[in-house]
Amino acid sequence: MDPLQHPDLVVVGRRLRTRLDDTLDAELAAARAAAARRRTLRDLFLDADDAGRTVVATTVDGFVHRGRVTAVGADHVVLSRTDGRSTAVVIDLVCALEHEA
């Protein structure tokens, strides 16, 4: 009898494949969770820009900037206000960010 055709090897191979799949699923879930924790404020502005959302950004000097995100740079974001004017806000100065419904 060929030792590679032994019925026990088929069962062991399936178990190992299942364990490998479970391990890979767990590692993928852990990587997704870690990526979600590392999202930066710039990433949140980029998401708002993609969705065309209006945001309210409060800066450390107490100013409140409200507008639709129209551009996101490396260190700043441009908010278009309802009066047609735009405001550039330095991302490092933002201490709170909210999305308007």
Backbone atoms as SQL, in Angstrom:
CREATE TABLE atoms (id INTEGER PRIMARY KEY, chain TEXT, resi INTEGER, resn TEXT, atom TEXT, x REAL, y REAL, z REAL);
INSERT INTO atoms VALUES
  (1, 'A', 1, 'MET', 'N', 0.830, -1.182, 0.000),
  (2, 'A', 1, 'MET', 'CA', 0.000, 0.000, 0.000),
  (3, 'A', 1, 'MET', 'C', 0.879, 1.250, 0.000),
  (4, 'A', 2, 'ASP', 'N', 0.494, 2.222, -0.789),
  (5, 'A', 2, 'ASP', 'CA', 1.223, 3.485, -0.901),
  (6, 'A', 2, 'ASP', 'C', 0.994, 4.300, 0.367),
  (7, 'A', 3, 'PRO', 'N', 2.062, 4.680, 1.092),
  (8, 'A', 3, 'PRO', 'CA', 1.876, 5.427, 2.350),
  (9, 'A', 3, 'PRO', 'C', 1.257, 6.816, 2.136),
  (10, 'A', 4, 'LEU', 'N', 1.383, 7.391, 0.959),
  (11, 'A', 4, 'LEU', 'CA', 0.798, 8.708, 0.711),
  (12, 'A', 4, 'LEU', 'C', -0.701, 8.640, 0.447),
  (13, 'A', 5, 'GLN', 'N', -1.234, 7.450, 0.241),
  (14, 'A', 5, 'GLN', 'CA', -2.660, 7.270, 0.010),
  (15, 'A', 5, 'GLN', 'C', -3.382, 6.789, 1.276),
  (16, 'A', 6, 'HIS', 'N', -2.718, 6.809, 2.386),
  (17, 'A', 6, 'HIS', 'CA', -3.316, 6.339, 3.639),
  (18, 'A', 6, 'HIS', 'C', -4.507, 7.231, 4.001),
  (19, 'A', 7, 'PRO', 'N', -5.657, 6.652, 4.391),
  (20, 'A', 7, 'PRO', 'CA', -6.848, 7.452, 4.699),
  (21, 'A', 7, 'PRO', 'C', -6.655, 8.452, 5.831),
  (22, 'A', 8, 'ASP', 'N', -5.776, 8.120, 6.782),
  (23, 'A', 8, 'ASP', 'CA', -5.533, 9.049, 7.891),
  (24, 'A', 8, 'ASP', 'C', -4.866, 10.338, 7.405),
  (25, 'A', 9, 'LEU', 'N', -4.050, 10.237, 6.372),
  (26, 'A', 9, 'LEU', 'CA', -3.383, 11.426, 5.850),
  (27, 'A', 9, 'LEU', 'C', -4.383, 12.401, 5.231),
  (28, 'A', 10, 'VAL', 'N', -5.422, 11.893, 4.640),
  (29, 'A', 10, 'VAL', 'CA', -6.448, 12.759, 4.064),
  (30, 'A', 10, 'VAL', 'C', -7.133, 13.550, 5.167),
  (31, 'A', 11, 'VAL', 'N', -7.477, 12.876, 6.262),
  (32, 'A', 11, 'VAL', 'CA', -8.125, 13.541, 7.395),
  (33, 'A', 11, 'VAL', 'C', -7.194, 14.570, 8.015),
  (34, 'A', 12, 'VAL', 'N', -5.936, 14.203, 8.212),
  (35, 'A', 12, 'VAL', 'CA', -4.955, 15.130, 8.791),
  (36, 'A', 12, 'VAL', 'C', -4.766, 16.335, 7.865),
  (37, 'A', 13, 'GLY', 'N', -4.692, 16.101, 6.577),
  (38, 'A', 13, 'GLY', 'CA', -4.539, 17.198, 5.622),
  (39, 'A', 13, 'GLY', 'C', -5.711, 18.173, 5.683),
  (40, 'A', 14, 'ARG', 'N', -6.931, 17.664, 5.796),
  (41, 'A', 14, 'ARG', 'CA', -8.111, 18.537, 5.902),
  (42, 'A', 14, 'ARG', 'C', -8.080, 19.355, 7.182),
  (43, 'A', 15, 'ARG', 'N', -7.702, 18.697, 8.274),
  (44, 'A', 15, 'ARG', 'CA', -7.618, 19.417, 9.559),
  (45, 'A', 15, 'ARG', 'C', -6.576, 20.538, 9.491),
  (46, 'A', 16, 'LEU', 'N', -5.420, 20.229, 8.923),
  (47, 'A', 16, 'LEU', 'CA', -4.369, 21.243, 8.811),
  (48, 'A', 16, 'LEU', 'C', -4.822, 22.407, 7.923),
  (49, 'A', 17, 'ARG', 'N', -5.520, 22.082, 6.838),
  (50, 'A', 17, 'ARG', 'CA', -6.017, 23.131, 5.939),
  (51, 'A', 17, 'ARG', 'C', -7.038, 24.012, 6.655),
  (52, 'A', 18, 'THR', 'N', -7.917, 23.397, 7.435),
  (53, 'A', 18, 'THR', 'CA', -8.913, 24.156, 8.199),
  (54, 'A', 18, 'THR', 'C', -8.237, 25.057, 9.227),
  (55, 'A', 19, 'ARG', 'N', -7.246, 24.525, 9.931),
  (56, 'A', 19, 'ARG', 'CA', -6.518, 25.335, 10.919),
  (57, 'A', 19, 'ARG', 'C', -5.781, 26.501, 10.252),
  (58, 'A', 20, 'LEU', 'N', -5.191, 26.231, 9.093),
  (59, 'A', 20, 'LEU', 'CA', -4.501, 27.292, 8.365),
  (60, 'A', 20, 'LEU', 'C', -5.491, 28.381, 7.948),
  (61, 'A', 21, 'ASP', 'N', -6.640, 27.980, 7.421),
  (62, 'A', 21, 'ASP', 'CA', -7.667, 28.961, 7.023),
  (63, 'A', 21, 'ASP', 'C', -8.143, 29.781, 8.220),
  (64, 'A', 22, 'ASP', 'N', -8.354, 29.124, 9.363),
  (65, 'A', 22, 'ASP', 'CA', -8.779, 29.838, 10.575),
  (66, 'A', 22, 'ASP', 'C', -7.716, 30.827, 11.034),
  (67, 'A', 23, 'THR', 'N', -6.452, 30.411, 10.960),
  (68, 'A', 23, 'THR', 'CA', -5.348, 31.290, 11.355),
  (69, 'A', 23, 'THR', 'C', -5.262, 32.504, 10.434),
  (70, 'A', 24, 'LEU', 'N', -5.399, 32.284, 9.140),
  (71, 'A', 24, 'LEU', 'CA', -5.340, 33.395, 8.190),
  (72, 'A', 24, 'LEU', 'C', -6.512, 34.358, 8.388),
  (73, 'A', 25, 'ASP', 'N', -7.698, 33.833, 8.669),
  (74, 'A', 25, 'ASP', 'CA', -8.852, 34.693, 8.945),
  (75, 'A', 25, 'ASP', 'C', -8.625, 35.542, 10.192),
  (76, 'A', 26, 'ALA', 'N', -8.054, 34.936, 11.237),
  (77, 'A', 26, 'ALA', 'CA', -7.783, 35.668, 12.472),
  (78, 'A', 26, 'ALA', 'C', -6.727, 36.754, 12.244),
  (79, 'A', 27, 'GLU', 'N', -5.708, 36.458, 11.478),
  (80, 'A', 27, 'GLU', 'CA', -4.679, 37.454, 11.192),
  (81, 'A', 27, 'GLU', 'C', -5.236, 38.600, 10.359),
  (82, 'A', 28, 'LEU', 'N', -6.108, 38.309, 9.418),
  (83, 'A', 28, 'LEU', 'CA', -6.734, 39.356, 8.615),
  (84, 'A', 28, 'LEU', 'C', -7.612, 40.256, 9.483),
  (85, 'A', 29, 'ALA', 'N', -8.369, 39.669, 10.384),
  (86, 'A', 29, 'ALA', 'CA', -9.213, 40.460, 11.294),
  (87, 'A', 29, 'ALA', 'C', -8.347, 41.343, 12.194),
  (88, 'A', 30, 'ALA', 'N', -7.247, 40.815, 12.675),
  (89, 'A', 30, 'ALA', 'CA', -6.343, 41.600, 13.521),
  (90, 'A', 30, 'ALA', 'C', -5.714, 42.749, 12.732),
  (91, 'A', 31, 'ALA', 'N', -5.348, 42.504, 11.488),
  (92, 'A', 31, 'ALA', 'CA', -4.770, 43.566, 10.657),
  (93, 'A', 31, 'ALA', 'C', -5.791, 44.658, 10.381),
  (94, 'A', 32, 'ARG', 'N', -7.034, 44.276, 10.126),
  (95, 'A', 32, 'ARG', 'CA', -8.083, 45.285, 9.909),
  (96, 'A', 32, 'ARG', 'C', -8.318, 46.121, 11.165),
  (97, 'A', 33, 'ALA', 'N', -8.335, 45.480, 12.326),
  (98, 'A', 33, 'ALA', 'CA', -8.528, 46.206, 13.581),
  (99, 'A', 33, 'ALA', 'C', -7.378, 47.170, 13.838),
  (100, 'A', 34, 'ALA', 'N', -6.155, 46.740, 13.567),
  (101, 'A', 34, 'ALA', 'CA', -4.990, 47.617, 13.765),
  (102, 'A', 34, 'ALA', 'C', -5.044, 48.801, 12.810),
  (103, 'A', 35, 'ALA', 'N', -5.443, 48.571, 11.574),
  (104, 'A', 35, 'ALA', 'CA', -5.542, 49.670, 10.606),
  (105, 'A', 35, 'ALA', 'C', -6.615, 50.672, 11.027),
  (106, 'A', 36, 'ALA', 'N', -7.711, 50.188, 11.569),
  (107, 'A', 36, 'ALA', 'CA', -8.777, 51.093, 12.024),
  (108, 'A', 36, 'ALA', 'C', -8.302, 51.955, 13.181),
  (109, 'A', 37, 'ARG', 'N', -7.461, 51.406, 14.051),
  (110, 'A', 37, 'ARG', 'CA', -6.946, 52.192, 15.185),
  (111, 'A', 37, 'ARG', 'C', -5.932, 53.238, 14.742),
  (112, 'A', 38, 'ARG', 'N', -5.270, 53.016, 13.604),
  (113, 'A', 38, 'ARG', 'CA', -4.221, 53.932, 13.157),
  (114, 'A', 38, 'ARG', 'C', -4.731, 55.004, 12.199),
  (115, 'A', 39, 'ARG', 'N', -6.038, 55.102, 12.001),
  (116, 'A', 39, 'ARG', 'CA', -6.569, 56.115, 11.098),
  (117, 'A', 39, 'ARG', 'C', -6.230, 57.497, 11.642),
  (118, 'A', 40, 'THR', 'N', -5.761, 58.348, 10.772),
  (119, 'A', 40, 'THR', 'CA', -5.389, 59.692, 11.180),
  (120, 'A', 40, 'THR', 'C', -6.532, 60.658, 10.912),
  (121, 'A', 41, 'LEU', 'N', -6.382, 61.859, 11.422),
  (122, 'A', 41, 'LEU', 'CA', -7.362, 62.906, 11.174),
  (123, 'A', 41, 'LEU', 'C', -7.447, 63.210, 9.680),
  (124, 'A', 42, 'ARG', 'N', -6.320, 63.157, 9.009),
  (125, 'A', 42, 'ARG', 'CA', -6.309, 63.372, 7.556),
  (126, 'A', 42, 'ARG', 'C', -7.151, 62.312, 6.852),
  (127, 'A', 43, 'ASP', 'N', -7.047, 61.065, 7.321),
  (128, 'A', 43, 'ASP', 'CA', -7.864, 59.994, 6.742),
  (129, 'A', 43, 'ASP', 'C', -9.354, 60.289, 6.908),
  (130, 'A', 44, 'LEU', 'N', -9.740, 60.828, 8.053),
  (131, 'A', 44, 'LEU', 'CA', -11.142, 61.166, 8.278),
  (132, 'A', 44, 'LEU', 'C', -11.597, 62.281, 7.333),
  (133, 'A', 45, 'PHE', 'N', -10.719, 63.270, 7.119),
  (134, 'A', 45, 'PHE', 'CA', -11.051, 64.325, 6.153),
  (135, 'A', 45, 'PHE', 'C', -11.161, 63.759, 4.732),
  (136, 'A', 46, 'LEU', 'N', -10.283, 62.840, 4.375),
  (137, 'A', 46, 'LEU', 'CA', -10.355, 62.217, 3.056),
  (138, 'A', 46, 'LEU', 'C', -11.669, 61.453, 2.878),
  (139, 'A', 47, 'ASP', 'N', -12.094, 60.751, 3.917),
  (140, 'A', 47, 'ASP', 'CA', -13.375, 60.037, 3.850),
  (141, 'A', 47, 'ASP', 'C', -14.532, 61.015, 3.674),
  (142, 'A', 48, 'ALA', 'N', -14.483, 62.136, 4.401),
  (143, 'A', 48, 'ALA', 'CA', -15.537, 63.145, 4.282),
  (144, 'A', 48, 'ALA', 'C', -15.535, 63.761, 2.885),
  (145, 'A', 49, 'ASP', 'N', -14.355, 63.961, 2.321),
  (146, 'A', 49, 'ASP', 'CA', -14.248, 64.488, 0.963),
  (147, 'A', 49, 'ASP', 'C', -14.858, 63.511, -0.038),
  (148, 'A', 50, 'ASP', 'N', -14.529, 62.241, 0.095),
  (149, 'A', 50, 'ASP', 'CA', -15.074, 61.226, -0.805),
  (150, 'A', 50, 'ASP', 'C', -16.593, 61.144, -0.721),
  (151, 'A', 51, 'ALA', 'N', -17.128, 61.315, 0.488),
  (152, 'A', 51, 'ALA', 'CA', -18.572, 61.213, 0.687),
  (153, 'A', 51, 'ALA', 'C', -19.292, 62.541, 0.451),
  (154, 'A', 52, 'GLY', 'N', -18.536, 63.627, 0.256),
  (155, 'A', 52, 'GLY', 'CA', -19.146, 64.940, 0.052),
  (156, 'A', 52, 'GLY', 'C', -19.860, 65.454, 1.294),
  (157, 'A', 53, 'ARG', 'N', -19.351, 65.086, 2.469),
  (158, 'A', 53, 'ARG', 'CA', -19.988, 65.462, 3.727),
  (159, 'A', 53, 'ARG', 'C', -19.573, 66.841, 4.198),
  (160, 'A', 54, 'THR', 'N', -20.460, 67.447, 4.946),
  (161, 'A', 54, 'THR', 'CA', -20.159, 68.699, 5.631),
  (162, 'A', 54, 'THR', 'C', -19.619, 68.349, 7.009),
  (163, 'A', 55, 'VAL', 'N', -18.547, 69.030, 7.395),
  (164, 'A', 55, 'VAL', 'CA', -17.928, 68.767, 8.696),
  (165, 'A', 55, 'VAL', 'C', -17.853, 70.047, 9.505),
  (166, 'A', 56, 'VAL', 'N', -17.682, 69.857, 10.800),
  (167, 'A', 56, 'VAL', 'CA', -17.434, 70.966, 11.710),
  (168, 'A', 56, 'VAL', 'C', -16.092, 70.672, 12.368),
  (169, 'A', 57, 'ALA', 'N', -15.104, 71.524, 12.104),
  (170, 'A', 57, 'ALA', 'CA', -13.760, 71.330, 12.642),
  (171, 'A', 57, 'ALA', 'C', -13.472, 72.441, 13.643),
  (172, 'A', 58, 'THR', 'N', -13.147, 72.051, 14.865),
  (173, 'A', 58, 'THR', 'CA', -12.779, 73.009, 15.904),
  (174, 'A', 58, 'THR', 'C', -11.270, 72.991, 16.040),
  (175, 'A', 59, 'THR', 'N', -10.663, 74.182, 16.028),
  (176, 'A', 59, 'THR', 'CA', -9.211, 74.268, 16.125),
  (177, 'A', 59, 'THR', 'C', -8.798, 74.621, 17.547),
  (178, 'A', 60, 'VAL', 'N', -7.517, 74.459, 17.840),
  (179, 'A', 60, 'VAL', 'CA', -7.011, 74.677, 19.196),
  (180, 'A', 60, 'VAL', 'C', -7.162, 76.121, 19.657),
  (181, 'A', 61, 'ASP', 'N', -7.287, 77.055, 18.711),
  (182, 'A', 61, 'ASP', 'CA', -7.466, 78.452, 19.095),
  (183, 'A', 61, 'ASP', 'C', -8.933, 78.798, 19.342),
  (184, 'A', 62, 'GLY', 'N', -9.824, 77.797, 19.273),
  (185, 'A', 62, 'GLY', 'CA', -11.224, 78.005, 19.598),
  (186, 'A', 62, 'GLY', 'C', -12.127, 78.329, 18.428),
  (187, 'A', 63, 'PHE', 'N', -11.571, 78.477, 17.233),
  (188, 'A', 63, 'PHE', 'CA', -12.399, 78.766, 16.066),
  (189, 'A', 63, 'PHE', 'C', -13.119, 77.499, 15.606),
  (190, 'A', 64, 'VAL', 'N', -14.333, 77.699, 15.113),
  (191, 'A', 64, 'VAL', 'CA', -15.123, 76.599, 14.582),
  (192, 'A', 64, 'VAL', 'C', -15.303, 76.842, 13.093),
  (193, 'A', 65, 'HIS', 'N', -14.887, 75.873, 12.293),
  (194, 'A', 65, 'HIS', 'CA', -14.976, 75.971, 10.838),
  (195, 'A', 65, 'HIS', 'C', -15.970, 74.928, 10.352),
  (196, 'A', 66, 'ARG', 'N', -16.951, 75.378, 9.592),
  (197, 'A', 66, 'ARG', 'CA', -17.993, 74.489, 9.080),
  (198, 'A', 66, 'ARG', 'C', -18.013, 74.573, 7.566),
  (199, 'A', 67, 'GLY', 'N', -18.054, 73.424, 6.912),
  (200, 'A', 67, 'GLY', 'CA', -18.141, 73.429, 5.455),
  (201, 'A', 67, 'GLY', 'C', -17.982, 72.047, 4.875),
  (202, 'A', 68, 'ARG', 'N', -18.220, 71.960, 3.589),
  (203, 'A', 68, 'ARG', 'CA', -18.044, 70.706, 2.865),
  (204, 'A', 68, 'ARG', 'C', -16.581, 70.578, 2.476),
  (205, 'A', 69, 'VAL', 'N', -16.012, 69.422, 2.700),
  (206, 'A', 69, 'VAL', 'CA', -14.607, 69.187, 2.383),
  (207, 'A', 69, 'VAL', 'C', -14.463, 69.121, 0.866),
  (208, 'A', 70, 'THR', 'N', -13.642, 70.031, 0.321),
  (209, 'A', 70, 'THR', 'CA', -13.447, 70.054, -1.127),
  (210, 'A', 70, 'THR', 'C', -12.034, 69.670, -1.544),
  (211, 'A', 71, 'ALA', 'N', -11.090, 69.739, -0.619),
  (212, 'A', 71, 'ALA', 'CA', -9.709, 69.350, -0.936),
  (213, 'A', 71, 'ALA', 'C', -8.989, 68.990, 0.356),
  (214, 'A', 72, 'VAL', 'N', -8.113, 67.998, 0.258),
  (215, 'A', 72, 'VAL', 'CA', -7.308, 67.589, 1.401),
  (216, 'A', 72, 'VAL', 'C', -5.864, 67.535, 0.949),
  (217, 'A', 73, 'GLY', 'N', -5.034, 68.338, 1.589),
  (218, 'A', 73, 'GLY', 'CA', -3.610, 68.343, 1.289),
  (219, 'A', 73, 'GLY', 'C', -2.842, 67.542, 2.320),
  (220, 'A', 74, 'ALA', 'N', -1.542, 67.617, 2.247),
  (221, 'A', 74, 'ALA', 'CA', -0.697, 66.886, 3.193),
  (222, 'A', 74, 'ALA', 'C', -0.832, 67.437, 4.605),
  (223, 'A', 75, 'ASP', 'N', -1.049, 68.761, 4.716),
  (224, 'A', 75, 'ASP', 'CA', -1.111, 69.381, 6.040),
  (225, 'A', 75, 'ASP', 'C', -2.307, 70.297, 6.240),
  (226, 'A', 76, 'HIS', 'N', -3.202, 70.362, 5.269),
  (227, 'A', 76, 'HIS', 'CA', -4.354, 71.252, 5.401),
  (228, 'A', 76, 'HIS', 'C', -5.565, 70.665, 4.684),
  (229, 'A', 77, 'VAL', 'N', -6.720, 71.250, 4.986),
  (230, 'A', 77, 'VAL', 'CA', -7.956, 70.846, 4.349),
  (231, 'A', 77, 'VAL', 'C', -8.693, 72.114, 3.932),
  (232, 'A', 78, 'VAL', 'N', -9.399, 72.057, 2.817),
  (233, 'A', 78, 'VAL', 'CA', -10.172, 73.201, 2.339),
  (234, 'A', 78, 'VAL', 'C', -11.651, 72.883, 2.552),
  (235, 'A', 79, 'LEU', 'N', -12.333, 73.795, 3.253),
  (236, 'A', 79, 'LEU', 'CA', -13.760, 73.653, 3.515),
  (237, 'A', 79, 'LEU', 'C', -14.512, 74.724, 2.737),
  (238, 'A', 80, 'SER', 'N', -15.513, 74.317, 1.984),
  (239, 'A', 80, 'SER', 'CA', -16.354, 75.269, 1.247),
  (240, 'A', 80, 'SER', 'C', -17.570, 75.587, 2.110),
  (241, 'A', 81, 'ARG', 'N', -17.733, 76.851, 2.402),
  (242, 'A', 81, 'ARG', 'CA', -18.850, 77.281, 3.246),
  (243, 'A', 81, 'ARG', 'C', -20.097, 77.497, 2.402),
  (244, 'A', 82, 'THR', 'N', -21.225, 77.672, 3.076),
  (245, 'A', 82, 'THR', 'CA', -22.498, 77.851, 2.377),
  (246, 'A', 82, 'THR', 'C', -22.580, 79.199, 1.671),
  (247, 'A', 83, 'ASP', 'N', -21.773, 80.172, 2.102),
  (248, 'A', 83, 'ASP', 'CA', -21.804, 81.485, 1.457),
  (249, 'A', 83, 'ASP', 'C', -20.937, 81.540, 0.196),
  (250, 'A', 84, 'GLY', 'N', -20.374, 80.387, -0.208),
  (251, 'A', 84, 'GLY', 'CA', -19.577, 80.328, -1.425),
  (252, 'A', 84, 'GLY', 'C', -18.093, 80.549, -1.214),
  (253, 'A', 85, 'ARG', 'N', -17.706, 80.923, -0.024),
  (254, 'A', 85, 'ARG', 'CA', -16.283, 81.139, 0.262),
  (255, 'A', 85, 'ARG', 'C', -15.650, 79.849, 0.766),
  (256, 'A', 86, 'SER', 'N', -14.335, 79.788, 0.657),
  (257, 'A', 86, 'SER', 'CA', -13.593, 78.609, 1.123),
  (258, 'A', 86, 'SER', 'C', -12.638, 78.998, 2.230),
  (259, 'A', 87, 'THR', 'N', -12.377, 78.047, 3.104),
  (260, 'A', 87, 'THR', 'CA', -11.465, 78.253, 4.223),
  (261, 'A', 87, 'THR', 'C', -10.459, 77.116, 4.249),
  (262, 'A', 88, 'ALA', 'N', -9.192, 77.457, 4.355),
  (263, 'A', 88, 'ALA', 'CA', -8.143, 76.446, 4.512),
  (264, 'A', 88, 'ALA', 'C', -7.841, 76.309, 6.001),
  (265, 'A', 89, 'VAL', 'N', -7.844, 75.074, 6.477),
  (266, 'A', 89, 'VAL', 'CA', -7.607, 74.808, 7.893),
  (267, 'A', 89, 'VAL', 'C', -6.405, 73.867, 7.996),
  (268, 'A', 90, 'VAL', 'N', -5.463, 74.220, 8.848),
  (269, 'A', 90, 'VAL', 'CA', -4.284, 73.383, 9.078),
  (270, 'A', 90, 'VAL', 'C', -4.714, 72.171, 9.910),
  (271, 'A', 91, 'ILE', 'N', -4.444, 70.978, 9.417),
  (272, 'A', 91, 'ILE', 'CA', -4.909, 69.755, 10.077),
  (273, 'A', 91, 'ILE', 'C', -4.319, 69.612, 11.476),
  (274, 'A', 92, 'ASP', 'N', -3.066, 70.007, 11.670),
  (275, 'A', 92, 'ASP', 'CA', -2.437, 69.876, 12.989),
  (276, 'A', 92, 'ASP', 'C', -3.106, 70.750, 14.046),
  (277, 'A', 93, 'LEU', 'N', -3.859, 71.767, 13.634),
  (278, 'A', 93, 'LEU', 'CA', -4.536, 72.637, 14.592),
  (279, 'A', 93, 'LEU', 'C', -5.933, 72.155, 14.954),
  (280, 'A', 94, 'VAL', 'N', -6.443, 71.149, 14.254),
  (281, 'A', 94, 'VAL', 'CA', -7.788, 70.640, 14.520),
  (282, 'A', 94, 'VAL', 'C', -7.756, 69.759, 15.770),
  (283, 'A', 95, 'CYS', 'N', -8.622, 70.100, 16.741),
  (284, 'A', 95, 'CYS', 'CA', -8.686, 69.296, 17.955),
  (285, 'A', 95, 'CYS', 'C', -9.986, 68.507, 18.060),
  (286, 'A', 96, 'ALA', 'N', -10.977, 68.850, 17.226),
  (287, 'A', 96, 'ALA', 'CA', -12.237, 68.101, 17.217),
  (288, 'A', 96, 'ALA', 'C', -12.822, 68.144, 15.814),
  (289, 'A', 97, 'LEU', 'N', -13.419, 67.030, 15.413),
  (290, 'A', 97, 'LEU', 'CA', -14.019, 66.942, 14.083),
  (291, 'A', 97, 'LEU', 'C', -15.350, 66.226, 14.210),
  (292, 'A', 98, 'GLU', 'N', -16.393, 66.864, 13.680),
  (293, 'A', 98, 'GLU', 'CA', -17.715, 66.259, 13.695),
  (294, 'A', 98, 'GLU', 'C', -18.278, 66.277, 12.288),
  (295, 'A', 99, 'HIS', 'N', -19.137, 65.316, 12.008),
  (296, 'A', 99, 'HIS', 'CA', -19.843, 65.257, 10.724),
  (297, 'A', 99, 'HIS', 'C', -21.253, 65.744, 10.944),
  (298, 'A', 100, 'GLU', 'N', -21.719, 66.601, 10.054),
  (299, 'A', 100, 'GLU', 'CA', -23.103, 67.039, 10.131),
  (300, 'A', 100, 'GLU', 'C', -23.978, 66.040, 9.411),
  (301, 'A', 101, 'ALA', 'N', -25.170, 65.878, 9.911),
  (302, 'A', 101, 'ALA', 'CA', -26.102, 64.904, 9.313),
  (303, 'A', 101, 'ALA', 'C', -26.643, 65.403, 7.990);
